[in-house]
């Protein structure tokens, strides 16, 4: 296994654990998510590590590599952030929950605004770098 895959998996698992601890402290414990979350985190971490291994050749040399990665993340997430600013909030700030009338809309907003835009822009950016 190459180092990028191992680093991707370890950082994804660390992110999951940090998320669960913060959720435990601020909202409520959701440790039941840990078993499937570990599997999802490892697969996602492998994907991120693999993509980093693929684009590393097209990145600038150190110390500019970190800035280039941060810039790529900014470019990939920019459409989702812009779309989120144009929409009405899904979350009711008084109760800090998603009202039942927004629950179906929340799924579609997540799929279209985040997953679809990030996949399209990420794919295009990866193709341009590759």
C-alpha positions as semicolon CSV with decimal commas, in nm:
position;residue;x (nm);y (nm);z (nm)
1;X;0,000;0,000;0,000
2;X;0,137;0,340;-0,085
3;X;0,167;0,617;0,176
4;X;-0,106;0,832;0,021
5;X;-0,368;0,560;0,068
6;X;-0,265;0,498;0,429
7;X;-0,262;0,873;0,504
8;X;-0,604;0,913;0,343
9;X;-0,755;0,632;0,548
10;X;-0,599;0,747;0,876
11;X;-0,702;1,110;0,829
12;X;-1,059;1,008;0,741
13;X;-1,087;0,788;1,051
14;X;-0,940;1,070;1,264
15;X;-1,195;1,310;1,115
16;X;-1,477;1,069;1,197
17;X;-1,360;1,037;1,557
18;X;-1,330;1,415;1,596
19;X;-1,679;1,455;1,449
20;X;-1,824;1,199;1,690
21;X;-1,653;1,354;1,993
22;X;-1,771;1,706;1,902
23;X;-2,121;1,572;1,839
24;X;-2,111;1,395;2,176
25;X;-2,011;1,713;2,358
26;X;-2,226;1,973;2,177
27;X;-2,538;1,793;2,059
28;X;-2,590;1,434;2,171
29;X;-2,399;1,106;2,154
30;X;-2,430;0,922;1,822
31;X;-2,169;0,650;1,874
32;X;-2,393;0,399;1,696
33;X;-2,267;0,562;1,376
34;X;-1,911;0,442;1,446
35;X;-1,922;0,094;1,279
36;X;-2,071;0,203;0,943
37;X;-1,889;0,536;0,975
38;X;-1,552;0,361;0,993
39;X;-1,626;0,172;0,672
40;X;-1,745;0,486;0,493
41;X;-1,450;0,691;0,626
42;X;-1,198;0,430;0,514
43;X;-1,345;0,407;0,164
44;X;-1,362;0,786;0,140
45;X;-1,009;0,818;0,275
46;X;-0,884;0,569;0,018
47;X;-1,050;0,773;-0,257
48;X;-0,894;1,097;-0,133
49;X;-0,551;0,935;-0,093
50;X;-0,573;0,782;-0,438
51;X;-0,676;1,114;-0,595
52;X;-0,389;1,290;-0,418
53;X;-0,146;1,030;-0,550
54;X;-0,280;1,089;-0,900
55;X;-0,263;1,470;-0,896
56;X;0,062;1,502;-0,699
57;X;0,269;1,513;-1,019
58;X;0,071;1,816;-1,140
59;X;0,108;2,009;-0,815
60;X;0,379;2,269;-0,752
61;X;0,680;2,172;-0,539
62;X;0,687;2,230;-0,164
63;X;0,608;2,465;0,011
64;X;0,339;2,559;-0,243
65;X;0,172;2,215;-0,245
66;X;-0,047;2,290;0,058
67;X;-0,161;2,621;-0,094
68;X;-0,243;2,447;-0,422
69;X;-0,451;2,180;-0,242
70;X;-0,635;2,448;-0,040
71;X;-0,701;2,638;-0,363
72;X;-0,835;2,323;-0,531
73;X;-1,072;2,259;-0,240
74;X;-1,189;2,622;-0,257
75;X;-1,256;2,595;-0,631
76;X;-1,437;2,262;-0,596
77;X;-1,663;2,381;-0,312
78;X;-1,722;2,737;-0,442
79;X;-2,034;2,652;-0,650
80;X;-2,195;2,475;-0,352
81;X;-2,120;2,771;-0,125
82;X;-2,260;3,020;-0,377
83;X;-2,578;2,814;-0,425
84;X;-2,620;2,783;-0,048
85;X;-2,610;3,161;-0,013
86;X;-2,888;3,206;-0,271
87;X;-3,130;2,964;-0,104
88;X;-3,350;3,005;0,200
89;X;-3,203;2,835;0,508
90;X;-3,305;2,475;0,560
91;X;-3,232;2,488;0,931
92;X;-3,467;2,654;1,181
93;X;-3,225;2,849;1,397
94;X;-3,472;2,877;1,687
95;X;-3,491;2,499;1,733
96;X;-3,166;2,411;1,553
97;X;-3,346;2,144;1,351
98;X;-3,473;2,086;1,000
99;X;-3,850;2,144;0,996
100;X;-4,052;1,852;0,861
101;X;-4,167;2,055;0,559
102;X;-3,800;2,100;0,459
103;X;-3,685;1,741;0,511
104;X;-3,745;1,626;0,153
105;X;-3,603;1,950;0,018
106;X;-3,294;1,909;0,235
107;X;-3,206;1,581;0,066
108;X;-3,237;1,731;-0,282
109;X;-3,044;2,043;-0,186
110;X;-2,764;1,824;-0,051
111;X;-2,759;1,606;-0,362
112;X;-2,781;1,886;-0,618
113;X;-2,603;2,174;-0,447
114;X;-2,317;1,983;-0,289
115;X;-2,268;1,638;-0,439
116;X;-2,348;1,722;-0,800
117;X;-2,159;2,052;-0,815
118;X;-1,856;1,917;-0,627
119;X;-1,845;1,608;-0,848
120;X;-1,868;1,809;-1,169
121;X;-1,620;2,081;-1,071
122;X;-1,387;1,830;-0,904
123;X;-1,391;1,608;-1,211
124;X;-1,325;1,903;-1,441
125;X;-1,046;2,032;-1,218
126;X;-0,888;1,687;-1,194
127;X;-0,908;1,649;-1,571
128;X;-0,741;1,987;-1,623
129;X;-0,461;1,901;-1,381
130;X;-0,420;1,551;-1,524
